[in-house]
Amino acid sequence: MYRSLVVLAAGMFAIGTDSFVIAGILPDAADSLGVPVGTAGWLLTAYAFTYAVFGPVMAALTTRWPRRTLFLTGFAVFTAGNIVTAVVPVFGVALAARALAGLGGAMVTPAAVAAATALAPPERRGRAIATVMTGLSAATALGSPIGTAIGSLTGNWRATMVFVAALGVLAAAGTALLLPTIPTPPAVPLRARIAPLADRRIALTLLTTLLVYTGLYTVYTFIDTSLDRATGGSGGVLAALLFVWGLAATAGTLGSGGLIDRFGSRRIINTAIVLAAIDFALLPWTSAYLPSTVAALLVWSVCGWGLLAPQTHRLVTAMPTAAPLLTGLASAMVYVGVSLAPLVGQAGMARFGAHWLGVVGAVLIALGLGAAEAAHTAIRRRAPQTTPTSTPTPTAPAQPTPTK
């Protein structure tokens, strides 16, 4: 089981690396493709939006495919998209290639999480899912900095895309050689997968995720330009900062679970959002110097990635019977935010300049706090209806039958 989980985590590592690595090489990509940096941010949008929107769609369309066939097809599409991105000189074609890579990722990710559930016995399913999802955290800590360093050392951003394509090939090889036969999951129609969106509690919680992650990635998309005063334009320094960012992301993800159990999801969500908003509001000044930039990145990453678990916990608590579908929607909403961030960042740079993108992001993050409190209120109002017998009064058995 653990060997299979490692194979699945390796696939998630490749997909996660492709999600984040573009930000570190964006100025070079813009120069090579002959477009402004703001427009080059669409390369991230194309990947993230396709990945987010087609995740539920592909899960529904491929539900009867053998799992190994699905993984190998997804990695083939993913690798092809990155190879085309690495070789084409035309921005429009590169944009389509990024969408193609995102489609491959959308085929793999939902199936990988479901496969982790199928491979593990009930008492170990939580750890199995966490093991597979660790691939995404590892991508922020290792994949993205390594890709950025490759682009810096070779002086060619296309080498980074070849590196990501190679990760896709390795993931496919591991799947073909090491992954056992996995039972095909029961079919779930697309309508059922998106049905929870009609619930106010779910919609407001997902809106919180959308606003906060759009704000967070408004800066990350253009991180090279936003932090150029601290890095001095050095790709190596930027890679080191991304490594710090990734380590803090892993710490935030792992540490949030115990805090939820101790303090509840509301307190963790609100604290993370408030700290992130303050951190981003101060970025125009803290990002001017390397030591303060490191501190800002630590707060940013711990709060941003530490928000994923309590948000998912809030969703599952609100509608426990739809937990598998809700976790997929939670992940999709993160990437919708990631896909919108370059467009917001492009407008922000044109209006205020790259060094003030933190303030733009802070506004969106602060709006997320309002959505979070609205979600809490909606969940609290519905709680008596969803669990009417969960807290019976001690005197209930002694009460006579009420008369209306």
C-alpha positions as CSV (number, residue, x, y, z in Angstrom):
1,M,0.0,0.0,0.0
2,Y,2.7,2.5,1.0
3,R,4.6,1.9,-2.3
4,S,1.5,2.7,-4.2
5,L,0.9,5.8,-2.2
6,V,4.4,7.0,-2.9
7,V,3.8,6.5,-6.6
8,L,0.6,8.5,-6.4
9,A,2.4,11.2,-4.3
10,A,5.1,11.4,-7.0
11,G,2.4,12.1,-9.6
12,M,0.9,14.9,-7.4
13,F,4.5,16.3,-7.0
14,A,4.8,16.7,-10.8
15,I,1.4,18.3,-11.1
16,G,1.9,20.6,-8.2
17,T,5.3,21.7,-9.5
18,D,3.7,22.7,-12.8
19,S,1.2,24.7,-10.9
20,F,3.7,26.9,-9.0
21,V,6.9,26.9,-11.1
22,I,5.8,29.4,-13.8
23,A,5.9,32.3,-11.3
24,G,9.6,31.9,-10.8
25,I,10.4,32.1,-14.5
26,L,7.7,34.5,-15.6
27,P,9.8,37.5,-16.7
28,D,12.1,35.3,-18.9
29,A,9.0,33.6,-20.4
30,A,7.5,37.0,-21.2
31,D,10.7,38.2,-22.9
32,S,11.0,35.0,-24.9
33,L,7.4,35.1,-26.0
34,G,7.3,38.8,-26.7
35,V,4.6,39.8,-24.3
36,P,4.5,42.0,-21.2
37,V,5.0,40.3,-17.8
38,G,1.3,40.9,-16.9
39,T,0.1,39.1,-20.0
40,A,2.6,36.3,-19.5
41,G,0.7,35.6,-16.2
42,W,-2.0,34.1,-18.3
43,L,0.2,31.1,-18.7
44,L,-0.5,30.4,-15.0
45,T,-4.2,31.2,-15.5
46,A,-4.6,28.8,-18.4
47,Y,-3.2,25.9,-16.4
48,A,-4.9,26.6,-13.1
49,F,-8.3,27.4,-14.6
50,T,-8.4,24.2,-16.7
51,Y,-7.2,22.2,-13.8
52,A,-9.9,23.6,-11.5
53,V,-12.8,23.5,-13.9
54,F,-12.2,20.2,-15.5
55,G,-11.3,18.3,-12.3
56,P,-15.0,17.4,-11.5
57,V,-15.8,17.1,-15.2
58,M,-13.0,14.6,-16.0
59,A,-13.8,12.7,-12.8
60,A,-17.4,12.2,-14.0
61,L,-16.4,11.4,-17.6
62,T,-13.7,8.9,-16.8
63,T,-15.4,7.2,-13.9
64,R,-15.5,3.8,-15.7
65,W,-11.9,3.9,-17.0
66,P,-9.4,1.5,-15.4
67,R,-7.4,3.5,-13.0
68,R,-4.0,2.7,-14.5
69,T,-5.3,3.7,-17.9
70,L,-6.6,6.9,-16.6
71,F,-3.4,7.8,-14.8
72,L,-1.2,7.0,-17.8
73,T,-3.5,9.0,-20.2
74,G,-3.5,11.9,-17.8
75,F,0.3,12.0,-17.5
76,A,0.7,11.7,-21.2
77,V,-1.5,14.7,-21.8
78,F,0.3,16.6,-19.0
79,T,3.7,15.8,-20.4
80,A,2.7,16.7,-24.0
81,G,1.4,20.1,-22.8
82,N,4.7,20.9,-21.1
83,I,6.8,19.7,-24.0
84,V,4.8,21.9,-26.4
85,T,5.2,24.9,-24.0
86,A,8.9,24.3,-23.9
87,V,9.4,24.4,-27.7
88,V,6.8,26.8,-29.2
89,P,7.8,30.4,-29.8
90,V,4.2,31.8,-30.1
91,F,2.4,33.0,-27.0
92,G,-1.1,31.8,-28.1
93,V,0.1,28.3,-28.7
94,A,2.0,28.3,-25.4
95,L,-1.2,29.4,-23.7
96,A,-3.1,26.4,-25.3
97,A,-0.3,24.1,-24.3
98,R,-0.6,25.2,-20.7
99,A,-4.3,24.5,-20.8
100,L,-3.5,21.0,-22.2
101,A,-1.2,20.4,-19.3
102,G,-3.8,21.5,-16.8
103,L,-6.3,19.1,-18.4
104,G,-3.8,16.2,-17.8
105,G,-3.5,17.3,-14.2
106,A,-7.3,17.5,-13.8
107,M,-7.5,13.8,-15.0
108,V,-5.0,12.6,-12.4
109,T,-5.7,14.5,-9.2
110,P,-9.3,13.5,-8.3
111,A,-8.5,9.9,-9.3
112,A,-5.3,9.8,-7.2
113,V,-7.1,10.9,-4.0
114,A,-9.9,8.4,-4.6
115,A,-7.3,5.7,-5.3
116,A,-5.6,6.5,-1.9
117,T,-9.0,5.9,-0.3
118,A,-9.4,2.6,-2.1
119,L,-6.0,1.3,-1.3
120,A,-6.1,1.9,2.5
121,P,-8.2,0.1,5.1
122,P,-10.8,2.4,6.8
123,E,-8.7,3.1,9.8
124,R,-5.8,4.3,7.7
125,R,-7.6,6.3,5.0
126,G,-6.9,9.7,6.5
127,R,-3.1,9.0,6.5
128,A,-3.3,7.6,3.0
129,I,-5.0,10.7,1.6
130,A,-2.5,12.9,3.5
131,T,0.4,10.9,2.1
132,V,-0.8,11.5,-1.5
133,M,-1.5,15.2,-0.9
134,T,1.9,15.7,0.6
135,G,3.1,15.5,-3.0
136,L,1.5,19.0,-3.6
137,S,3.2,20.4,-0.5
138,A,6.5,19.0,-1.5
139,A,6.1,20.6,-4.9
140,T,6.1,24.0,-3.2
141,A,9.1,23.2,-1.1
142,L,11.2,21.4,-3.7
143,G,9.7,21.3,-7.2
144,S,9.1,25.0,-7.7
145,P,12.5,26.2,-6.3
146,I,14.3,23.5,-8.3
147,G,12.5,24.6,-11.5
148,T,13.3,28.2,-10.8
149,A,17.0,27.4,-10.2
150,I,17.2,25.4,-13.4
151,G,15.8,28.4,-15.4
152,S,18.2,30.7,-13.6
153,L,21.3,28.5,-14.1
154,T,20.6,27.7,-17.7
155,G,19.4,31.2,-18.6
156,N,16.5,29.5,-20.4
157,W,13.0,29.2,-18.9
158,R,12.2,26.5,-21.4
159,A,14.6,24.2,-19.6
160,T,12.3,24.5,-16.6
161,M,9.4,23.2,-18.7
162,V,11.5,20.3,-19.9
163,F,12.2,19.5,-16.2
164,V,8.5,19.5,-15.4
165,A,7.8,17.3,-18.5
166,A,10.5,14.9,-17.2
167,L,8.7,14.7,-13.9
168,G,5.5,13.7,-15.8
169,V,7.4,10.9,-17.6
170,L,8.8,9.6,-14.3
171,A,5.4,9.6,-12.7
172,A,4.0,7.7,-15.6
173,A,6.8,5.1,-15.5
174,G,6.2,4.6,-11.7
175,T,2.5,4.2,-12.4
176,A,3.0,1.6,-15.1
177,L,5.6,-0.4,-13.2
178,L,4.5,-0.2,-9.5
179,L,0.9,0.7,-9.2
180,P,-1.4,-2.3,-8.6
181,T,-4.9,-2.8,-10.0
182,I,-7.3,-0.4,-8.3
183,P,-11.0,-1.0,-8.2
184,T,-13.0,1.4,-10.3
185,P,-15.1,3.7,-8.0
186,P,-18.8,3.9,-8.3
187,A,-20.1,6.4,-10.9
188,V,-21.1,9.8,-9.6
189,P,-22.7,12.1,-12.1
190,L,-21.4,15.6,-12.6
191,R,-24.7,17.1,-11.4
192,A,-24.2,15.3,-8.1
193,R,-20.6,16.5,-7.8
194,I,-21.6,20.2,-8.0
195,A,-24.9,19.9,-6.2
196,P,-23.4,21.1,-2.8
197,L,-22.8,24.5,-4.4
198,A,-26.5,25.3,-4.0
199,D,-26.2,25.2,-0.2
200,R,-25.5,28.6,1.3
201,R,-23.1,27.2,3.9
202,I,-21.0,25.5,1.2
203,A,-21.1,28.4,-1.2
204,L,-20.0,31.0,1.4
205,T,-17.1,28.7,2.6
206,L,-15.9,28.2,-1.0
207,L,-16.3,32.0,-1.6
208,T,-13.9,32.5,1.3
209,T,-11.4,30.2,-0.3
210,L,-11.8,32.0,-3.7
211,L,-11.2,35.5,-2.3
212,V,-8.3,34.6,0.0
213,Y,-6.4,32.5,-2.6
214,T,-7.0,35.1,-5.3
215,G,-5.4,37.6,-3.0
216,L,-2.5,35.4,-2.0
217,Y,-1.6,34.4,-5.5
218,T,-2.0,38.0,-6.9
219,V,1.5,38.5,-5.5
220,Y,2.9,35.0,-6.0
221,T,2.2,35.1,-9.8
222,F,4.5,38.0,-10.1
223,I,6.8,37.2,-7.3
224,D,9.9,37.7,-9.3
225,T,9.0,41.3,-10.1
226,S,7.4,42.0,-6.7
227,L,10.4,41.0,-4.7
228,D,13.1,42.3,-7.1
229,R,14.4,44.8,-4.5
230,A,15.1,42.0,-2.0
231,T,16.5,39.5,-4.5
232,G,18.5,42.1,-6.6
233,G,17.2,40.3,-9.7
234,S,19.0,37.1,-8.8
235,G,17.2,33.9,-9.8
236,G,19.2,31.9,-7.2
237,V,18.1,34.2,-4.3
238,L,14.5,33.9,-5.6
239,A,14.8,30.1,-5.7
240,A,16.1,30.1,-2.1
241,L,13.1,32.3,-1.0
242,L,10.7,29.9,-2.7
243,F,12.3,27.1,-0.9
244,V,11.7,28.9,2.4
245,W,8.1,29.6,1.3
246,G,7.7,25.9,0.5
247,L,9.0,24.7,3.9
248,A,6.7,27.1,5.7
249,A,3.8,25.8,3.5
250,T,4.5,22.3,4.7
251,A,4.7,23.4,8.3
252,G,1.4,25.3,8.0
253,T,-0.4,22.4,6.4
254,L,0.9,19.8,9.0
255,G,0.5,22.1,12.0
256,S,-3.1,23.2,11.3
257,G,-4.6,19.8,12.0
258,G,-3.8,19.9,15.7
259,L,-4.8,23.5,16.1
260,I,-8.2,22.7,14.6
261,D,-8.8,20.0,17.1
262,R,-7.8,22.3,20.0
263,F,-9.4,25.6,19.0
264,G,-11.9,24.8,16.3
265,S,-11.9,25.8,12.6
266,R,-13.4,29.3,13.0
267,R,-10.6,30.6,15.2
268,I,-7.9,29.2,12.9
269,I,-9.6,30.5,9.8
270,N,-10.1,34.0,11.1
271,T,-6.6,34.2,12.6
272,A,-4.9,33.0,9.4
273,I,-6.9,35.5,7.3
274,V,-6.2,38.5,9.6
275,L,-2.5,37.8,9.8
276,A,-2.2,37.2,6.0
277,A,-4.1,40.5,5.3
278,I,-1.8,42.5,7.6
279,D,1.3,40.7,6.2
280,F,0.2,41.6,2.6
281,A,-0.7,45.2,3.5
282,L,2.9,45.7,4.7
283,L,4.6,44.0,1.7
284,P,5.3,47.3,-0.1
285,W,7.7,48.1,2.7
286,T,8.8,44.6,4.0
287,S,9.7,43.4,0.5
288,A,12.3,46.1,0.1
289,Y,14.8,44.2,2.2
290,L,15.8,40.6,2.2
291,P,15.5,39.8,6.0
292,S,12.0,41.4,6.2
293,T,11.0,39.6,3.0
294,V,11.9,36.2,4.5
295,A,9.8,37.0,7.5
296,A,6.9,38.2,5.3
297,L,7.1,35.0,3.3
298,L,7.0,32.8,6.4
299,V,3.8,34.5,7.7
300,W,2.3,34.4,4.2
301,S,3.0,30.7,3.6
302,V,2.1,29.4,7.0
303,C,-1.2,31.3,7.0
304,G,-2.1,30.6,3.4
305,W,-1.4,26.9,3.5
306,G,-2.6,26.6,7.0
307,L,-6.0,27.7,5.8
308,L,-6.7,24.6,3.7
309,A,-7.3,22.1,6.4
310,P,-9.7,24.3,8.5
311,Q,-11.6,25.3,5.4
312,T,-12.0,21.7,4.4
313,H,-13.0,20.8,8.0
314,R,-15.7,23.5,7.9
315,L,-17.1,22.1,4.6
316,V,-17.2,18.5,5.9
317,T,-18.7,19.5,9.2
318,A,-21.4,21.4,7.4
319,M,-22.3,18.5,5.1
320,P,-20.7,15.3,6.3
321,T,-22.5,13.0,3.8
322,A,-20.9,14.8,0.9
323,A,-17.4,14.8,2.2
324,P,-15.7,13.3,-0.8
325,L,-17.4,15.7,-3.2
326,L,-16.7,18.7,-1.0
327,T,-12.9,18.0,-0.8
328,G,-12.8,18.0,-4.6
329,L,-14.7,21.3,-4.7
330,A,-12.4,22.8,-2.1
331,S,-9.3,21.9,-4.2
332,A,-11.0,23.2,-7.3
333,M,-11.8,26.6,-5.7
334,V,-8.2,27.1,-4.7
335,Y,-7.2,26.8,-8.3
336,V,-10.0,29.0,-9.5
337,G,-8.4,31.6,-7.3
338,V,-5.0,30.9,-8.6
339,S,-6.3,31.3,-12.2
340,L,-7.9,34.6,-11.4
341,A,-4.9,36.0,-9.6
342,P,-2.8,36.8,-12.7
343,L,-5.6,38.9,-14.1
344,V,-6.0,40.8,-10.9
345,G,-2.3,41.2,-10.6
346,Q,-2.0,42.4,-14.2
347,A,-4.6,45.1,-13.5
348,G,-2.9,46.0,-10.2
349,M,0.5,46.4,-11.7
350,A,-0.8,48.6,-14.5
351,R,-2.5,50.8,-11.9
352,F,-0.2,50.8,-8.9
353,G,3.1,49.0,-9.8
354,A,4.4,45.6,-8.9
355,H,5.6,46.6,-5.4
356,W,2.0,47.5,-4.4
357,L,0.4,44.2,-5.3
358,G,0.5,43.2,-1.7
359,V,-2.1,45.9,-0.9
360,V,-4.3,44.7,-3.7
361,G,-4.1,41.2,-2.3
362,A,-4.8,42.4,1.2
363,V,-8.1,43.9,0.1
364,L,-9.2,40.5,-1.3
365,I,-8.0,38.6,1.7
366,A,-9.9,41.0,4.0
367,L,-13.1,40.4,2.0
368,G,-12.5,36.7,2.5
369,L,-12.8,37.4,6.3
370,G,-16.3,38.8,5.7
371,A,-17.2,35.7,3.7
372,A,-15.8,33.4,6.4
373,E,-17.9,35.0,9.1
374,A,-21.0,34.8,6.9
375,A,-20.3,31.1,6.4
376,H,-19.9,30.6,10.1
377,T,-23.3,32.3,10.7
378,A,-25.0,30.2,8.1
379,I,-23.6,27.0,9.5
380,R,-24.6,28.0,13.1
381,R,-28.1,28.7,12.0
382,R,-28.5,25.4,10.2
383,A,-26.8,23.3,13.0
384,P,-30.1,22.5,15.0
385,Q,-31.7,21.4,11.7
386,T,-28.9,19.1,10.6
387,T,-28.3,17.4,14.0
388,P,-31.6,17.7,15.9
389,T,-30.9,14.9,18.3
390,S,-27.1,15.4,18.8
391,T,-27.5,17.2,22.2
392,P,-30.6,16.0,24.0
393,T,-31.5,17.7,27.2
394,P,-31.1,15.7,30.3
395,T,-34.7,16.3,31.4
396,A,-36.2,15.3,28.1
397,P,-37.4,11.8,29.2
398,A,-39.2,13.3,32.2
399,Q,-41.2,15.8,30.2
400,P,-44.9,15.2,29.4
401,T,-46.1,15.1,25.9
402,P,-46.4,18.8,24.9
403,T,-49.7,20.2,24.0
404,K,-49.9,22.7,21.1
